[in-house]
Amino acid sequence: MRILVTGGAGFIGSHIVDAFVEAGHDVAVVDNLSTGRRSNVNREARLYEVDIHAREFERIVADFRPEVISHHAAQASVKVGQADPVHDLEVNGGGTARVCALAIQYGVRKIVYASSGGTVYGEPQTLPVPEGHPIAPRSNYGASKYVGELYVELAARTAGIEFTTFRYGNAFGPRQDPHGEAGVVAIFTGLMLAGQPCTIDGDGEQRKDYLYVADVARANLLALEAGNGLVANIGTGVGTTVNEIYRVLSEATGNTVPPRHGPPRPGDVRNFWLDCTRAREVLGWQPEVSFEEGIRRTVEAFRAAAGAR
């Protein structure tokens, strides 16, 4: 199968590319490398250093003629989205609209769209959060990712394109950038391996849904042939505290530097984890890598990357 992965040089996207290549598919990657890295891209995949808004993107779609577009290119920073909502909407909403328009024009069979389980729902009214929970984002980023969902569903409704939309929990694993705005696992891992203290926001008892990235990739692999019209949460269904993350990472890295505590992050949702029943029932998907095993693999990969530099 010919698959085009936008954002395929990024953290999550590159793991999805690996899964597609390993399954024997013909994969092309479109990524402007603003946050992705060339070194992340599987050698068996073709990389086009192109922005999805650029005119050249249409030529790539026209020449490659993908059967599936896995759309993971995004402005992925909540902080950047708050500072520049217009840019956030142009990339996430407008970029998805362009992907959908080109998919319709060039006969793409299916779009797999990466949305955000952690931001589109807003403050949870119930835990775990199901897909039928009200959509009430508290950030520009959450709003723009939901706008992308609407464009994908519009393409399905008006042009008959198949789609699967995934609302991800907090993915972690190898290749996640510990610099800038990144997940707490990547940030703490980088600091611990460097012998630097970690700062825990607030009391550290806030709970979120942390999912190892290989399980995210496996969901995308299943979506190539199943789940048409599906909007599904992809997470663990379990809340893990920041204090627990710190403890497990300290054991894995041998860290002995005590943490610091800072103020709670303004506007942060304190407790949030996802109901993933729908993905299990429709796709036969459920997470296979335990949190502890995912941490072990992540630390091992970070150590190897540091040794290679």
Secondary structure, DSSP 8 states (H G I E B T S, - for coil): -EEEEETTTSHHHHHHHHHHHHTT-EEEEE---SS--GGGS-TTSEEE---TTSHHHHHHHHHH--SEEEE------HHHHHH-HHHHHIIIIIHHHHHHHHHHHTT--EEEEEEETTTSS-S-SSSSB-TTS----SSHHHHHHHHHHHHHHHHHHHH--EEEEEEE-EEE-TT---SSS--HHHHHHHHHHTT---EEETTS--EE-EEEHHHHHHHHHHTTTS-TTEEEEES-S--EEHHHHHHHHHHHHT--S--EEE---TT--SEE-B--HHHHHHH-----S-HHHHHHHHHHHHHHHHHH-
